[in-house]
Each structure stands twice: as C-alpha cells, then as structure tokens.
Amino acid sequence: MGKVSSLINIIRQERDILKLRKLNIDSPIYIPNEINTLNELSKALKTHSTFEIYKNCRMYRLDQMSFQGDNDDATKFLVNFRSLCFKSENYQFTRD
C-alpha cells in the first residue's frame, strides 16, 4: 500500500496513472512490460480470460436491478445503475 499512497501524491502524467493502475491489477493477471499507455493496458485487460466473466457478471446484476418507486432512493439507484453500465461496457449515455 505504500507505493500506491506515494503515487497518489504525484499523479501528474499518464505514465504515473499507468503505474498506479498496474499496481491495482490482481497478480494472477499477466500484464506485459511493453505496455506504455492506458489504452494499451485497457486492451490487454480486455483480452484476459477473466474479462468476459467480469463483464457478464455486471450484465447479470443490471438485469436483476429494479426500482421500487417510493421505497427506493432514486439517486442511489441511478448511481448503481450507471456504475454497472460502465463496468459492463454499456456506457453510451447521451445528454439531452
């Protein structure tokens, strides 16, 4: 955790963000040393076998969500909904 907290204080450039993100990846997930950009990291993670499982789990949770009207907090529901959409790659939101 020491490396993470010290990096948080100096995040200024993409390479610093990349270092921080690499530190947060589970050790069983192999990330090649040649990855030098956030875009390359994203592509590498999406090719890992666990990505489809992760994405499908988020899609399942989205399918199971329901808003109960007066009994539910609308703001909390929308925050959870948008978070799951983003994590499952369903994030084509538009603003009117």
The first five atom37 places (N, CA, C, CB, O) and aatype in JSON, in Angstrom:
{
  "aatype": [12, 7, 11, 19, 15, 15, 10, 9, 2, 9, 9, 1, 5, 6, 1, 3, 9, 10, 11, 10, 1, 11, 10, 2, 9, 3, 15, 14, 9, 18, 9, 14, 2, 6, 9, 2, 16, 10, 2, 6, 10, 15, 11, 0, 10, 11, 16, 8, 15, 16, 13, 6, 9, 18, 11, 2, 4, 1, 12, 18, 1, 10, 3, 5, 12, 15, 13, 5, 7, 3, 2, 3, 3, 0, 16, 11, 13, 10, 19, 2, 13, 1, 15, 10, 4, 13, 11, 15, 6, 2, 18, 5, 13, 16, 1, 3],
  "atom_mask": [
    [1, 1, 1, 1, 1],
    [1, 1, 1, 0, 1],
    [1, 1, 1, 1, 1],
    [1, 1, 1, 1, 1],
    [1, 1, 1, 1, 1],
    [1, 1, 1, 1, 1],
    [1, 1, 1, 1, 1],
    [1, 1, 1, 1, 1],
    [1, 1, 1, 1, 1],
    [1, 1, 1, 1, 1],
    [1, 1, 1, 1, 1],
    [1, 1, 1, 1, 1],
    [1, 1, 1, 1, 1],
    [1, 1, 1, 1, 1],
    [1, 1, 1, 1, 1],
    [1, 1, 1, 1, 1],
    [1, 1, 1, 1, 1],
    [1, 1, 1, 1, 1],
    [1, 1, 1, 1, 1],
    [1, 1, 1, 1, 1],
    [1, 1, 1, 1, 1],
    [1, 1, 1, 1, 1],
    [1, 1, 1, 1, 1],
    [1, 1, 1, 1, 1],
    [1, 1, 1, 1, 1],
    [1, 1, 1, 1, 1],
    [1, 1, 1, 1, 1],
    [1, 1, 1, 1, 1],
    [1, 1, 1, 1, 1],
    [1, 1, 1, 1, 1],
    [1, 1, 1, 1, 1],
    [1, 1, 1, 1, 1],
    [1, 1, 1, 1, 1],
    [1, 1, 1, 1, 1],
    [1, 1, 1, 1, 1],
    [1, 1, 1, 1, 1],
    [1, 1, 1, 1, 1],
    [1, 1, 1, 1, 1],
    [1, 1, 1, 1, 1],
    [1, 1, 1, 1, 1],
    [1, 1, 1, 1, 1],
    [1, 1, 1, 1, 1],
    [1, 1, 1, 1, 1],
    [1, 1, 1, 1, 1],
    [1, 1, 1, 1, 1],
    [1, 1, 1, 1, 1],
    [1, 1, 1, 1, 1],
    [1, 1, 1, 1, 1],
    [1, 1, 1, 1, 1],
    [1, 1, 1, 1, 1],
    [1, 1, 1, 1, 1],
    [1, 1, 1, 1, 1],
    [1, 1, 1, 1, 1],
    [1, 1, 1, 1, 1],
    [1, 1, 1, 1, 1],
    [1, 1, 1, 1, 1],
    [1, 1, 1, 1, 1],
    [1, 1, 1, 1, 1],
    [1, 1, 1, 1, 1],
    [1, 1, 1, 1, 1],
    [1, 1, 1, 1, 1],
    [1, 1, 1, 1, 1],
    [1, 1, 1, 1, 1],
    [1, 1, 1, 1, 1],
    [1, 1, 1, 1, 1],
    [1, 1, 1, 1, 1],
    [1, 1, 1, 1, 1],
    [1, 1, 1, 1, 1],
    [1, 1, 1, 0, 1],
    [1, 1, 1, 1, 1],
    [1, 1, 1, 1, 1],
    [1, 1, 1, 1, 1],
    [1, 1, 1, 1, 1],
    [1, 1, 1, 1, 1],
    [1, 1, 1, 1, 1],
    [1, 1, 1, 1, 1],
    [1, 1, 1, 1, 1],
    [1, 1, 1, 1, 1],
    [1, 1, 1, 1, 1],
    [1, 1, 1, 1, 1],
    [1, 1, 1, 1, 1],
    [1, 1, 1, 1, 1],
    [1, 1, 1, 1, 1],
    [1, 1, 1, 1, 1],
    [1, 1, 1, 1, 1],
    [1, 1, 1, 1, 1],
    [1, 1, 1, 1, 1],
    [1, 1, 1, 1, 1],
    [1, 1, 1, 1, 1],
    [1, 1, 1, 1, 1],
    [1, 1, 1, 1, 1],
    [1, 1, 1, 1, 1],
    [1, 1, 1, 1, 1],
    [1, 1, 1, 1, 1],
    [1, 1, 1, 1, 1],
    [1, 1, 1, 1, 1]
  ],
  "atom_positions": [
    [[0.82, -1.19, 0.0], [0.0, 0.0, 0.0], [0.86, 1.25, 0.0], [-0.93, 0.0, 1.2], [0.4, 2.31, -0.42]],
    [[2.11, 1.16, 0.46], [2.99, 2.31, 0.49], [3.24, 2.9, -0.88], [0.0, 0.0, 0.0], [3.25, 4.12, -1.05]],
    [[3.45, 2.03, -1.88], [3.69, 2.51, -3.24], [2.47, 3.25, -3.78], [4.04, 1.34, -4.17], [2.59, 4.28, -4.43]],
    [[1.29, 2.71, -3.5], [0.06, 3.32, -4.0], [-0.14, 4.69, -3.4], [-1.15, 2.43, -3.7], [-0.42, 5.65, -4.12]],
    [[0.0, 4.82, -2.09], [-0.23, 6.12, -1.45], [0.8, 7.15, -1.87], [-0.22, 5.97, 0.06], [0.47, 8.33, -1.99]],
    [[2.05, 6.73, -2.1], [3.05, 7.71, -2.55], [2.8, 8.13, -3.99], [4.46, 7.13, -2.4], [3.08, 9.27, -4.36]],
    [[2.29, 7.22, -4.82], [1.98, 7.57, -6.21], [0.8, 8.53, -6.3], [1.69, 6.32, -7.02], [0.76, 9.39, -7.18]],
    [[-0.16, 8.37, -5.39], [-1.35, 9.24, -5.42], [-0.94, 10.7, -5.31], [-2.32, 8.87, -4.29], [-1.57, 11.57, -5.92]],
    [[0.09, 10.97, -4.54], [0.53, 12.35, -4.33], [1.23, 12.96, -5.54], [1.44, 12.41, -3.15], [1.33, 14.18, -5.63]],
    [[1.73, 12.13, -6.47], [2.49, 12.68, -7.6], [1.85, 12.42, -8.96], [3.88, 12.1, -7.59], [2.49, 12.63, -9.99]],
    [[0.61, 11.98, -8.98], [-0.04, 11.7, -10.27], [-0.17, 12.99, -11.05], [-1.44, 11.04, -10.06], [-0.93, 13.89, -10.68]],
    [[0.57, 13.07, -12.11], [0.56, 14.25, -12.96], [0.46, 13.88, -14.45], [1.81, 15.09, -12.72], [-0.12, 14.61, -15.25]],
    [[1.01, 12.74, -14.79], [1.08, 12.36, -16.19], [0.54, 10.95, -16.37], [2.53, 12.45, -16.71], [0.34, 10.21, -15.41]],
    [[0.29, 10.61, -17.63], [-0.28, 9.3, -17.94], [0.6, 8.17, -17.41], [-0.46, 9.15, -19.45], [0.07, 7.16, -16.94]],
    [[1.91, 8.31, -17.48], [2.77, 7.22, -17.02], [2.61, 6.97, -15.52], [4.24, 7.53, -17.33], [2.72, 5.83, -15.06]],
    [[2.33, 8.03, -14.76], [2.1, 7.87, -13.33], [0.78, 7.16, -13.06], [2.11, 9.24, -12.62], [0.69, 6.3, -12.18]],
    [[-0.23, 7.51, -13.82], [-1.54, 6.85, -13.69], [-1.41, 5.39, -14.09], [-2.61, 7.56, -14.57], [-1.99, 4.51, -13.45]],
    [[-0.64, 5.13, -15.15], [-0.42, 3.76, -15.62], [0.25, 2.92, -14.52], [0.44, 3.76, -16.9], [-0.16, 1.79, -14.29]],
    [[1.26, 3.46, -13.86], [1.93, 2.75, -12.77], [0.94, 2.4, -11.66], [3.09, 3.59, -12.2], [0.94, 1.28, -11.15]],
    [[0.12, 3.36, -11.3], [-0.86, 3.15, -10.24], [-1.88, 2.07, -10.64], [-1.59, 4.46, -9.92], [-2.22, 1.21, -9.83]],
    [[-2.34, 2.13, -11.85], [-3.33, 1.14, -12.31], [-2.72, -0.26, -12.37], [-3.87, 1.52, -13.7], [-3.38, -1.24, -12.02]],
    [[-1.46, -0.36, -12.8], [-0.8, -1.67, -12.84], [-0.67, -2.26, -11.44], [0.58, -1.55, -13.5], [-0.77, -3.48, -11.27]],
    [[-0.43, -1.41, -10.44], [-0.32, -1.89, -9.06], [-1.63, -2.45, -8.54], [0.15, -0.77, -8.16], [-1.63, -3.29, -7.63]],
    [[-2.74, -2.02, -9.08], [-4.06, -2.45, -8.61], [-4.61, -3.67, -9.33], [-5.03, -1.33, -8.74], [-5.71, -4.12, -9.03]],
    [[-3.86, -4.21, -10.27], [-4.3, -5.39, -11.02], [-3.91, -6.64, -10.23], [-3.67, -5.42, -12.46], [-2.79, -6.74, -9.74]],
    [[-4.85, -7.58, -10.11], [-4.56, -8.82, -9.39], [-3.34, -9.51, -9.98], [-5.78, -9.76, -9.44], [-3.15, -9.53, -11.19]],
    [[-2.53, -10.07, -9.1], [-1.27, -10.68, -9.54], [-1.43, -11.85, -10.52], [-0.53, -11.16, -8.34], [-0.55, -12.04, -11.35]],
    [[-2.52, -12.65, -10.47], [-2.64, -13.71, -11.47], [-2.84, -13.2, -12.91], [-3.79, -14.61, -11.1], [-2.64, -13.96, -13.86]],
    [[-3.22, -11.95, -13.06], [-3.42, -11.39, -14.4], [-2.09, -10.86, -14.9], [-4.51, -10.26, -14.38], [-1.54, -9.9, -14.36]],
    [[-1.59, -11.49, -15.95], [-0.29, -11.1, -16.51], [-0.44, -9.86, -17.38], [0.32, -12.26, -17.33], [-1.29, -9.8, -18.26]],
    [[0.4, -8.87, -17.1], [0.45, -7.65, -17.9], [1.86, -7.53, -18.47], [0.06, -6.38, -17.03], [2.82, -7.4, -17.7]],
    [[2.01, -7.56, -19.8], [3.35, -7.45, -20.4], [4.04, -6.14, -20.03], [3.25, -7.57, -21.91], [3.39, -5.1, -19.88]],
    [[5.35, -6.18, -19.89], [6.13, -4.99, -19.56], [6.1, -3.95, -20.68], [7.57, -5.37, -19.27], [6.37, -2.77, -20.44]],
    [[5.78, -4.37, -21.89], [5.8, -3.46, -23.04], [4.63, -2.49, -23.05], [5.79, -4.26, -24.32], [4.57, -1.61, -23.92]],
    [[3.71, -2.61, -22.13], [2.55, -1.72, -22.1], [2.99, -0.37, -21.56], [1.4, -2.32, -21.22], [3.49, -0.26, -20.44]],
    [[2.79, 0.68, -22.38], [3.26, 2.02, -22.03], [2.17, 3.07, -22.0], [4.32, 2.43, -22.98], [2.44, 4.23, -21.67]],
    [[0.94, 2.71, -22.35], [-0.15, 3.68, -22.34], [-1.38, 3.07, -21.68], [-0.49, 4.15, -23.78], [-1.49, 1.85, -21.56]],
    [[-2.29, 3.93, -21.25], [-3.53, 3.44, -20.64], [-4.37, 2.68, -21.65], [-4.33, 4.61, -20.06], [-5.05, 1.71, -21.29]],
    [[-4.34, 3.11, -22.9], [-5.09, 2.43, -23.95], [-4.56, 1.01, -24.15], [-5.02, 3.22, -25.27], [-5.35, 0.07, -24.29]],
    [[-3.24, 0.84, -24.16], [-2.65, -0.49, -24.29], [-3.02, -1.37, -23.1], [-1.12, -0.38, -24.43], [-3.29, -2.56, -23.26]],
    [[-3.03, -0.78, -21.9], [-3.4, -1.53, -20.7], [-4.85, -1.99, -20.79], [-3.19, -0.67, -19.43], [-5.17, -3.14, -20.46]],
    [[-5.72, -1.11, -21.23], [-7.13, -1.46, -21.38], [-7.31, -2.61, -22.35], [-7.93, -0.24, -21.85], [-8.06, -3.55, -22.08]],
    [[-6.62, -2.55, -23.48], [-6.72, -3.63, -24.47], [-6.19, -4.95, -23.91], [-5.94, -3.26, -25.74], [-6.78, -6.0, -24.14]],
    [[-5.08, -4.89, -23.16], [-4.5, -6.11, -22.58], [-5.45, -6.73, -21.57], [-3.15, -5.8, -21.92], [-5.61, -7.95, -21.54]],
    [[-6.07, -5.91, -20.74], [-7.0, -6.43, -19.74], [-8.24, -7.05, -20.4], [-7.43, -5.32, -18.78], [-8.76, -8.05, -19.92]],
    [[-8.69, -6.45, -21.49], [-9.88, -6.97, -22.18], [-9.61, -8.3, -22.87], [-10.37, -5.96, -23.19], [-10.54, -9.05, -23.14]],
    [[-8.36, -8.6, -23.16], [-8.04, -9.88, -23.79], [-7.85, -10.99, -22.77], [-6.78, -9.74, -24.63], [-7.77, -12.17, -23.14]],
    [[-7.78, -10.64, -21.48], [-7.61, -11.66, -20.45], [-8.9, -12.48, -20.31], [-7.23, -11.01, -19.09], [-10.0, -11.95, -20.48]],
    [[-8.75, -13.75, -20.02], [-9.91, -14.66, -19.97], [-10.94, -14.26, -18.92], [-9.44, -16.06, -19.7], [-12.12, -14.59, -19.07]],
    [[-10.54, -13.58, -17.88], [-11.5, -13.22, -16.82], [-12.36, -12.02, -17.18], [-10.75, -12.94, -15.54], [-13.37, -11.77, -16.51]],
    [[-11.99, -11.27, -18.2], [-12.74, -10.07, -18.54], [-14.18, -10.38, -18.93], [-12.06, -9.33, -19.66], [-15.11, -9.69, -18.49]],
    [[-14.39, -11.39, -19.74], [-15.74, -11.76, -20.18], [-16.59, -12.17, -18.99], [-15.69, -12.9, -21.22], [-17.78, -11.83, -18.93]],
    [[-16.0, -12.9, -18.05], [-16.72, -13.31, -16.85], [-17.13, -12.09, -16.04], [-15.86, -14.27, -15.98], [-18.27, -11.98, -15.6]],
    [[-16.2, -11.18, -15.86], [-16.46, -9.94, -15.11], [-17.58, -9.14, -15.76], [-15.18, -9.08, -15.03], [-18.51, -8.69, -15.1]],
    [[-17.48, -8.97, -17.07], [-18.47, -8.2, -17.81], [-19.85, -8.87, -17.74], [-18.04, -8.05, -19.28], [-20.86, -8.19, -17.54]],
    [[-19.9, -10.18, -17.89], [-21.18, -10.9, -17.83], [-21.8, -10.83, -16.44], [-20.97, -12.35, -18.23], [-23.03, -10.76, -16.32]],
    [[-20.97, -10.84, -15.41], [-21.48, -10.71, -14.04], [-22.15, -9.35, -13.86], [-20.33, -10.88, -13.01], [-23.21, -9.26, -13.25]],
    [[-21.53, -8.3, -14.39], [-22.12, -6.96, -14.29], [-23.41, -6.87, -15.1], [-21.11, -5.9, -14.77], [-24.37, -6.22, -14.66]],
    [[-23.45, -7.5, -16.26], [-24.67, -7.5, -17.07], [-25.79, -8.23, -16.33], [-24.41, -8.17, -18.44], [-26.94, -7.78, -16.35]],
    [[-25.47, -9.35, -15.68], [-26.47, -10.09, -14.91], [-27.02, -9.21, -13.78], [-25.86, -11.38, -14.33], [-28.23, -9.16, -13.57]],
    [[-26.14, -8.53, -13.07], [-26.59, -7.65, -11.99], [-27.48, -6.53, -12.52], [-25.39, -7.06, -11.24], [-28.45, -6.15, -11.87]],
    [[-27.16, -6.01, -13.71], [-28.01, -5.0, -14.33], [-29.4, -5.57, -14.62], [-27.37, -4.47, -15.63], [-30.41, -4.92, -14.37]],
    [[-29.43, -6.78, -15.16], [-30.71, -7.42, -15.48], [-31.56, -7.65, -14.24], [-30.46, -8.75, -16.18], [-32.79, -7.63, -14.32]],
    [[-30.93, -7.86, -13.1], [-31.65, -8.14, -11.86], [-32.12, -6.88, -11.13], [-30.79, -8.95, -10.94], [-32.93, -6.97, -10.2]],
    [[-31.63, -5.72, -11.53], [-32.0, -4.48, -10.84], [-33.44, -4.1, -11.14], [-31.06, -3.34, -11.26], [-33.95, -4.31, -12.24]],
    [[-34.08, -3.55, -10.12], [-35.42, -2.98, -10.34], [-35.61, -1.84, -9.36], [-36.53, -4.07, -10.15], [-35.14, -1.88, -8.22]],
    [[-36.3, -0.83, -9.82], [-36.58, 0.34, -8.99], [-37.97, 0.19, -8.4], [-36.46, 1.67, -9.8], [-38.94, -0.04, -9.14]],
    [[-38.08, 0.31, -7.09], [-39.35, 0.06, -6.4], [-40.13, 1.33, -6.08], [-39.09, -0.69, -5.14], [-40.98, 1.31, -5.19]],
    [[-39.87, 2.41, -6.77], [-40.64, 3.63, -6.55], [-40.35, 4.3, -5.22], [0.0, 0.0, 0.0], [-39.2, 4.61, -4.91]],
    [[-41.38, 4.52, -4.43], [-41.26, 5.25, -3.17], [-40.34, 4.58, -2.15], [-42.62, 5.43, -2.56], [-39.77, 5.26, -1.3]],
    [[-40.2, 3.27, -2.23], [-39.39, 2.56, -1.25], [-37.89, 2.67, -1.53], [-39.78, 1.1, -1.23], [-37.09, 2.42, -0.63]],
    [[-37.5, 3.03, -2.72], [-36.09, 3.11, -3.1], [-35.63, 4.56, -3.2], [-35.85, 2.4, -4.42], [-36.42, 5.46, -3.47]],
    [[-34.36, 4.75, -2.98], [-33.72, 6.05, -3.16], [-33.32, 6.15, -4.64], [-32.48, 6.23, -2.2], [-32.46, 5.41, -5.1]],
    [[-33.94, 7.06, -5.37], [-33.72, 7.18, -6.82], [-32.27, 7.52, -7.13], [-34.64, 8.25, -7.41], [-31.7, 7.0, -8.09]],
    [[-31.66, 8.39, -6.34], [-30.27, 8.78, -6.6], [-29.34, 7.6, -6.45], [-29.84, 9.91, -5.65], [-28.48, 7.37, -7.3]],
    [[-29.5, 6.84, -5.38], [-28.66, 5.66, -5.15], [-28.86, 4.64, -6.27], [-28.99, 5.02, -3.78], [-27.89, 4.05, -6.75]],
    [[-30.1, 4.44, -6.68], [-30.39, 3.5, -7.76], [-29.67, 3.92, -9.04], [-31.9, 3.41, -8.0], [-29.04, 3.1, -9.7]],
    [[-29.77, 5.2, -9.4], [-29.14, 5.69, -10.63], [-27.62, 5.6, -10.57], [-29.55, 7.13, -10.9], [-26.99, 5.26, -11.57]],
    [[-27.03, 5.89, -9.41], [-25.58, 5.76, -9.26], [-25.16, 4.31, -9.47], [-25.13, 6.26, -7.86], [-24.2, 4.04, -10.2]],
    [[-25.86, 3.38, -8.84], [-25.54, 1.96, -9.01], [-25.75, 1.51, -10.45], [-26.4, 1.11, -8.07], [-24.94, 0.76, -11.0]],
    [[-26.83, 1.97, -11.06], [-27.13, 1.6, -12.44], [-26.03, 2.08, -13.39], [-28.48, 2.19, -12.86], [-25.54, 1.3, -14.21]],
    [[-25.66, 3.34, -13.27], [-24.62, 3.89, -14.16], [-23.28, 3.2, -13.93], [-24.47, 5.4, -13.94], [-22.54, 2.96, -14.88]],
    [[-22.97, 2.9, -12.69], [-21.72, 2.21, -12.38], [-21.68, 0.83, -13.03], [-21.54, 2.09, -10.86], [-20.67, 0.46, -13.63]],
    [[-22.76, 0.08, -12.91], [-22.82, -1.24, -13.53], [-22.79, -1.14, -15.05], [-24.07, -1.98, -13.09], [-22.16, -1.98, -15.71]],
    [[-23.45, -0.14, -15.61], [-23.41, 0.05, -17.07], [-21.99, 0.3, -17.53], [-24.32, 1.23, -17.49], [-21.54, -0.28, -18.52]],
    [[-21.29, 1.16, -16.82], [-19.91, 1.47, -17.19], [-19.03, 0.23, -17.08], [-19.36, 2.6, -16.31], [-18.23, -0.04, -17.97]],
    [[-19.18, -0.51, -15.99], [-18.35, -1.7, -15.77], [-18.66, -2.81, -16.76], [-18.54, -2.2, -14.37], [-17.8, -3.65, -17.02]],
    [[-19.86, -2.83, -17.31], [-20.21, -3.87, -18.27], [-20.05, -3.37, -19.71], [-21.64, -4.34, -18.04], [-20.43, -4.06, -20.65]],
    [[-19.5, -2.18, -19.86], [-19.26, -1.54, -21.15], [-20.55, -1.13, -21.85], [-18.49, -2.47, -22.05], [-20.58, -1.03, -23.07]],
    [[-21.6, -0.88, -21.1], [-22.85, -0.34, -21.63], [-22.92, 1.13, -21.25], [-24.09, -1.11, -21.1], [-23.84, 1.53, -20.53]],
    [[-22.0, 1.92, -21.71], [-21.93, 3.3, -21.23], [-22.14, 4.33, -22.33], [-20.61, 3.54, -20.56], [-21.48, 5.36, -22.33]],
    [[-23.03, 4.06, -23.26], [-23.35, 5.03, -24.3], [-24.47, 5.94, -23.81], [-23.75, 4.32, -25.62], [-25.6, 5.87, -24.31]],
    [[-24.18, 6.78, -22.84], [-25.17, 7.71, -22.31], [-25.15, 8.98, -23.15], [-24.89, 8.04, -20.83], [-24.09, 9.42, -23.61]],
    [[-26.31, 9.56, -23.33], [-26.39, 10.82, -24.05], [-27.06, 11.85, -23.16], [-27.17, 10.67, -25.38], [-27.85, 11.52, -22.27]],
    [[-26.73, 13.09, -23.4], [-27.35, 14.18, -22.65], [-28.24, 14.95, -23.6], [-26.3, 15.11, -22.0], [-27.84, 15.3, -24.71]],
    [[-29.44, 15.22, -23.16], [-30.38, 15.98, -23.98], [-30.28, 17.45, -23.66], [-31.82, 15.49, -23.77], [-31.0, 18.26, -24.25]]
  ]
}
